[in-house]
Amino acid sequence: MTTRTLAVVSAGLSTPSSTRLLADRLSVATVDALRARGDDATVEVVELRTHARDLADDLVTGFANTSLQAAVDTVTGADGLIVVTPVFSGSYSGLFKTFFDVLDKESLTGRPVLLGATAGTARHSLVIEHALRPLFAYLRAVAVPTGVFAASEDWGGADGVDRALAARVERAAGELADIVAGRPSSARPADPFADVTPFDQLLRGKA
């Protein structure tokens, strides 16, 4: 069984937030879908609101501090991504965009990503297609066909979620799992120089 790593990027600003709630739903569904395909999974969540000042500093200095660098490494080193943003002024939030602005432009090339967004009203439901999908196409990530948008009214059904939203979550999670499970793991290979015989021992062996 291969263990896959999933990085979840949540740009919600409050605690709790519907953005984080959707992110959690998507991550649980994706882990279940991967296990159904014979893979295990670990999930690491990056809450962007905790890095707001760090991101501003990175923009003006060009350097990430230790905390932000750890978040960047989590995202760029994952086998698959789940990204969720609230809708601000008809598009992704500035905090969400800033995080992806500070990444190396090649760092997400070929990376599978599930796109999600939340808003107070369904009239923003096309934000994934007109804003998020072009952003990740520019970054050359591989966005799954089904994006998941959730408006406020989508959280009122059984188990706290509308049946139609639950179906979209399951479908998108399955699409992400299909891509991730079909790829080699992004786990770093073992360092071939980690266990090196000291040179004096090599010399004694030839004596």
Phi, psi and omega per residue, in radians:
M1 nan 2.244 3.118
T2 -1.594 2.365 3.076
T3 -1.678 2.086 3.134
R4 -1.694 2.651 3.092
T5 -1.910 2.277 3.074
L6 -2.003 2.272 3.039
A7 -1.856 2.258 -3.136
V8 -1.965 2.105 3.126
V9 -1.853 2.022 -3.138
S10 -2.017 2.187 -3.108
A11 -1.823 0.341 3.085
G12 -1.125 2.586 -3.070
L13 -1.814 -0.235 -3.108
S14 -2.007 2.957 3.094
T15 -2.329 1.984 -0.046
P16 -1.361 2.991 3.101
S17 -2.433 2.640 3.082
S18 -1.145 -0.476 3.099
T19 -1.120 -0.818 3.108
R20 -1.188 -0.616 3.117
L21 -1.079 -0.775 3.099
L22 -1.143 -0.736 3.117
A23 -1.013 -0.739 3.132
D24 -1.151 -0.731 3.098
R25 -1.043 -0.772 -3.117
L26 -1.166 -0.686 -3.117
S27 -1.215 -0.718 3.107
V28 -1.092 -0.771 3.141
A29 -1.135 -0.637 3.137
T30 -1.230 -0.713 3.075
V31 -1.053 -0.773 3.110
D32 -1.073 -0.723 -3.129
A33 -1.168 -0.668 3.099
L34 -1.155 -0.721 3.127
R35 -1.134 -0.610 3.079
A36 -1.144 -0.372 3.122
R37 -1.707 0.125 3.053
G38 1.623 0.155 3.125
D39 -1.969 2.615 2.974
D40 -1.649 3.010 -3.120
A41 -2.672 2.546 2.959
T42 -2.037 2.565 -3.071
V43 -2.133 2.276 3.033
E44 -2.130 2.227 -3.084
V45 -1.793 2.302 3.048
V46 -1.924 1.911 3.075
E47 -1.568 1.893 -3.019
L48 -1.167 -0.466 -3.109
R49 -1.080 -0.462 3.119
T50 -1.352 -0.165 -3.114
H51 -2.010 0.264 -3.053
A52 -1.019 -0.842 3.133
R53 -1.182 -0.680 3.132
D54 -1.066 -0.701 -3.135
L55 -1.157 -0.704 3.104
A56 -1.095 -0.750 3.108
D57 -1.089 -0.711 -3.137
D58 -1.105 -0.688 -3.129
L59 -1.068 -0.677 -3.055
V60 -1.594 -0.370 -3.123
T61 -1.861 -0.431 -3.089
G62 1.456 0.146 -3.119
F63 -2.270 2.386 3.080
A64 -1.613 2.406 3.045
N65 -1.325 3.134 -3.020
T66 -1.046 -0.763 -3.106
S67 -1.131 -0.821 3.137
L68 -1.174 -0.670 3.135
Q69 -1.084 -0.648 3.096
A70 -1.097 -0.704 3.102
A71 -1.140 -0.745 3.109
V72 -1.070 -0.775 3.141
D73 -1.112 -0.648 3.093
T74 -1.048 -0.798 -3.089
V75 -1.249 -0.812 -3.059
T76 -1.316 -0.282 -3.134
G77 -1.750 0.030 -3.062
A78 -1.433 2.724 3.050
D79 -1.304 -0.525 3.135
G80 -2.651 2.697 -3.096
L81 -2.109 2.538 2.934
I82 -2.165 2.090 -3.081
V83 -2.146 2.305 -3.104
V84 -2.375 2.287 3.138
T85 -2.266 2.562 2.912
P86 -1.300 2.749 3.112
V87 -1.580 2.161 3.054
F88 -2.117 2.170 3.098
S89 0.908 0.716 3.045
G90 1.392 0.174 -3.114
S91 -2.592 -3.019 3.072
Y92 -1.156 2.791 -3.112
S93 -1.270 2.757 3.101
G94 -1.107 -0.636 3.118
L95 -1.089 -0.763 3.107
F96 -1.046 -0.866 -3.113
K97 -1.120 -0.680 -3.122
T98 -1.072 -0.704 3.127
F99 -1.042 -0.793 -3.121
F100 -1.322 -0.343 3.026
D101 -1.183 -0.586 -3.066
V102 -1.488 -0.164 3.076
L103 -1.276 2.611 2.979
D104 -1.029 2.365 -3.011
K105 -1.138 -0.269 3.115
E106 -1.723 -0.062 -2.928
S107 -1.260 -0.343 -3.133
L108 -1.929 0.203 -3.128
T109 -1.003 2.152 3.108
G110 1.355 0.037 -3.080
R111 -1.395 2.211 3.086
P112 -1.166 2.395 -3.106
V113 -2.499 2.408 3.059
L114 -1.828 2.209 -3.049
L115 -1.742 2.296 3.117
G116 -2.403 2.687 3.114
A117 -2.652 2.674 3.102
T118 -2.279 2.641 3.098
A119 -2.783 2.956 -3.127
G120 -1.368 -0.330 -3.081
T121 -2.455 2.634 -3.113
A122 -1.232 -0.180 -3.140
R123 -1.198 -0.156 3.057
H124 -1.690 0.225 -2.954
S125 -1.151 -0.298 3.125
L126 -1.560 0.102 -3.092
V127 -1.047 -0.578 -3.138
I128 -1.109 -0.706 -3.089
E129 -1.356 -0.659 -3.059
H130 -1.625 -0.222 -3.106
A131 -2.175 -0.997 -3.046
L132 -1.218 -0.797 -3.064
R133 -1.092 -0.746 3.057
P134 -1.077 -0.644 3.124
L135 -1.057 -0.821 -3.086
F136 -1.373 -0.373 2.972
A137 -1.165 -0.700 3.085
Y138 -1.082 -0.687 3.130
L139 -1.360 -0.044 3.113
R140 1.084 0.515 2.971
A141 -1.406 2.911 -3.128
V142 -1.871 1.683 -3.139
A143 -1.392 2.329 3.125
V144 -1.190 2.696 -3.057
P145 -1.043 -0.655 -3.071
T146 -1.634 2.012 2.969
G147 -1.619 2.697 -3.078
V148 -2.099 1.975 3.079
F149 -1.912 2.402 3.114
A150 -2.283 2.121 3.014
A151 -1.638 2.996 -3.082
S152 -0.997 -0.686 -3.094
E153 -1.218 -0.227 -3.129
D154 -1.334 -0.126 -3.094
W155 -1.761 0.238 -3.037
G156 -1.777 0.069 -3.082
G157 -1.493 -2.916 3.081
A158 -1.068 2.498 -3.109
D159 1.063 0.401 3.058
G160 1.350 0.191 -3.114
V161 -2.555 2.452 3.115
D162 -1.129 2.539 -3.096
R163 -1.081 -0.673 3.128
A164 -1.147 -0.704 3.084
L165 -1.125 -0.741 3.123
A166 -1.027 -0.675 3.128
A167 -1.164 -0.692 3.112
R168 -1.150 -0.703 3.105
V169 -1.039 -0.841 -3.123
E170 -1.097 -0.740 -3.122
R171 -1.140 -0.824 -3.133
A172 -1.119 -0.727 3.120
A173 -1.077 -0.707 3.103
G174 -1.122 -0.667 3.113
E175 -1.145 -0.734 3.106
L176 -1.142 -0.755 -3.139
A177 -1.085 -0.665 3.122
D178 -1.037 -0.751 -3.111
I179 -1.267 -0.817 -3.094
V180 -1.105 -0.757 -3.098
A181 -1.187 -0.378 -3.121
G182 -1.577 0.101 -3.088
R183 -2.033 2.715 2.997
P184 -1.083 2.587 3.115
S185 -1.140 2.540 3.112
S186 -1.518 0.125 3.100
A187 -0.992 2.416 -3.082
R188 -1.163 2.340 3.105
P189 -1.157 2.765 3.120
A190 -1.097 2.461 3.131
D191 -1.255 2.040 -3.107
P192 -1.174 -0.237 -3.115
F193 -1.838 0.172 -3.090
A194 -1.248 -0.513 -3.105
D195 -2.142 1.440 -3.048
V196 -1.853 2.335 3.090
T197 -1.295 2.193 3.140
P198 -0.982 2.586 -3.044
F199 -1.109 -0.610 -3.127
D200 -1.169 -0.528 3.073
Q201 -1.222 -0.654 3.074
L202 -1.082 -0.718 3.123
L203 -1.131 -0.741 3.136
R204 -1.098 -0.584 -3.138
G205 -1.170 -0.418 -3.130
K206 -1.649 -0.114 -3.098
A207 -1.261 nan nan
